[in-house]
Amino acid sequence: MKDTTPRMVFLKDYVPPAWRVSRVELDFQLDPARTRVRSRMSLARTGAGDQPLMLHGQDLTLVALSVDGRPLPAGAWRQEGEQLWVQDLPDRCELTVETEIHPDRNTALEGLYVSGGNFCTQCEAEGFRRITWFPDRPDVMAEYRVRMEADKATCPVLLSNGNLVDSGDLPEGRHYAVWHDPFPKPSYLFALVAGDLACQEGHFVTCSGREVALRIFVQHHNLDKCDHAMRSLIKAMRWDEDTFGREYDLDTYMIVAVDDFNMGAMENKGLNIFNSKYVLARPDTATDEDFVAIESVIAHEYFHNWSGNRVTCRDWFQLSLKEGLTVFRDQEFTADQSLRTVKRIDDVQRLRSLQFPEDTGPMAHPVRPQSYMEINNFYTMTVYEKGAEVVRMIQTLLGRDLFRRGLDLYFDRHDGQAVTTDDFLRAMEDAAARDLSRFRRWYDQAGTPVLNVTGAYDAGARRFRLTVRQSCPPTPGQAEKLPLHIPLAVALLDRAGREIPLRLEGEAAAGGGERVLELTAPDHVFVFEEVHEPPVPSLLRDFSAPVTLRYPYTDEELAFLMAGDTDGFNRWEAGQQYAVRVLLRLVEDHQAGRPLVMEPRFVESVGQVLTHTAVDPALVAEALTLPGESYLADHMRVADVDAIHTARQFARRAMGEQLAVRWRETYERHSATDAHSLEADAMGRRRLANLALAYLVAANPVEGRSLAHRQFRDARNMSETMGALRALMDCACDERDAALAAFEARWKDEPLVLDKWFSLQAASSVPGALQRVRGLMAHPGFNMRNPNRVRALIGAFVTANPVHFHAADGSGYDFLAEQVLSLDPLNPQVAARLVKALSRWKRFDKPRQAAMRAALERIVETSGLSRDVYEITSRSLE
């Protein structure tokens, strides 16, 4: 039976480990049904007293326990649930633990398990305790030597962290390999892979002249899909040397792609294990978005070698120390490989659509949480994406040069240590000679701050007064909020769209056209002098802080900024604000029973952007994509999913009809780009052509469907294929059905491509969505034990199809509860991520609230529920 005790862990209770483990020797006798693991730990007591050694374990069979070669008597140790206590140990000793585990039964995909006939591991956050009894906490760092033995025919490849130091054949068709990692690491970074895998090899020469062997291991039939991953790895290694001065340290760097994986990838020292989704790609199987995501995730895991491995986190409350910092680093890498403005827009959209709602829900928590019941539930957008924004704000406040100096100091000072976010901030303070004490509140205070800003122009004095008030709504456990240290980047634009040189009251001379104002109090007033005309303020440029900004722009001012703000991000932002206003006014009209009419000024503004050929096509595509339905719902006091869907569909159709000629010209101009180029311009053109196609289908279903089906039929790559399919997905028509059937027939044996087929149908607004999803669960290709497939079908339905998931009869909620309860015994992590879709039930009308609450109560009252799911559901009901 699972441990369902609601055990809370608190940051305030942190105590350093009573025992240090300096060296670990692991021996694996690999067998899918019964693997024997022997662990020998070199232990030393860290302080005075006679505290027993506490080891963690889960789903283990203890075979033997000995100290310095002598078996321990029964009275010298005791097991209490998932803890093993060993008493009366010498201050220095070697403890040997032998355990037995069953990888083929491990559906949770934590610890050692089997995927596609191959052994692999996932130990973050607390998976190592499923392999052997061990002090499984990140501040216990040891040097590892790993020996593994397996059948050579089924497992010709044997991999672990570090460098290969020995290998050979054994009797009865078995063989062995020994790996040594000279860098101390916590147990969560341990990795093992064994199986029949093909390898693509490359090499990289570091800035100091060392040659590193690069190896990507995949199933044999996927070897032709590794080129892009290898190029991405080499690009990331060079960029990290050039940008942050970080050089790789081992002789070999390995990546293994597996089909069954709970996360995107894992940064285990020298042996990264990846969800195959983020490795495998060819132009015919992967979209441009897939190629970009692979490059980003490859870089992210590589960057962890320093920001996470060489310097790691002391405890799991410090998770953002490695994840937020590394997300920031991978965002900067991707921005340097593409159009920086488009990358910034993509990152902010992700933050607003996923993290901002997290900040307003029952699971709201600081970047550094204060407590948790199940640490797997805190691999969240707050820890990752908001954590990255916190790091970005430090760079904004200090400047790039001082930020780099601070980062160098951090790595030099703490190399080989497990540290905290306070240590990171202290390095920044010491390098820049800045006091960041108030800035620390970003790590400990939950919620999205709100900036209420007003402006007043004094024509006689030629002054512009900007008044800023910051606040933050209450969140669970934090009713009162303290003011934060917020960088607010601003510019003032004249009527010609030029930046006015800024001189604050009391300054001797004007500076440049953009300033970063530092907010540290609840209220600030900034007075700009020598402002020659009433300006239009451009606020929060490049999204300089993760806040909600409110300024009383008129529609005319938003149209002005949309057309000509000198900050690319704010041009997009003005268009989004304008679109949200227009769409919400349509929602109000629909609710009131008034006829829907598209506002001419908004359509005219869209047309101006569409014909602005000097603007990068990817930026145009971003600007002309309407805000999503879930994002619009977050702008309403009570979310009306049906009215939002009706209003947005009407707006798409009206914009398509009224700008049909321009959409067709745009489609023809950009659809003829180089089919196989992965340059930013080519990808941007494909993206804009696909957007134009979607508007043409919305405007003229008959003609548009024919055009989309022709693109599908003649597609030269997966981006064109998916662009055509997405344009057809909301049409109940023969072209849609024919395209889906042809797609399935061609790609039924390619799991990652078939995931796209499942997702398209799950997210379609065509009536009967829930019945389609239930039918697809009976498809031979659906597998409840594969996280990618679950996310592709069930996950897409609950997150990407709000109008059907939130059906008024509550059927979507009942369906999700049913699937969560079915999945929880198999894979609690995936089940917990799904159930979050019910957590913000208070955002909806009373009938939907009642239905969502009933679904949550049904889940939480089920016996044997995992801690993962119990924590989410119980906190959602508070």
Helices and strands as residue ranges (DSSP letters): E 9-10, G 11-13, E 19-29, E 35-45, E 53-56, E 61-67, E 70-71, G 74-76, E 77-80, E 83-86, E 92-101, G 103-105, E 111-115, E 118-122, G 128-130, E 141-151, E 157-160, E 163-169, E 174-186, G 187-189, E 192-195, E 198-205, E 211-218, G 220-225, H 227-244, E 252-258, E 265-266, E 271-275, G 276-278, H 288-303, E 311-313, G 316-318, H 319-337, H 340-350, I 351-355, H 356-359, E 371-372, G 375-378, H 381-381, I 382-386, H 387-398, H 400-414, E 417-419, H 421-432, H 441-444, E 450-458, E 463-471, E 486-493, E 503-504, E 514-519, E 523-529, E 536-539, E 548-550, H 555-564, H 568-592, H 600-610, H 617-623, H 629-633, H 641-658, H 660-670, H 680-699, H 701-714, H 718-728, H 734-747, H 751-762, H 769-777, H 787-790, I 791-795, H 796-800, H 802-805, H 811-823, H 828-835, G 836-838, G 841-843, H 846-860, H 867-876
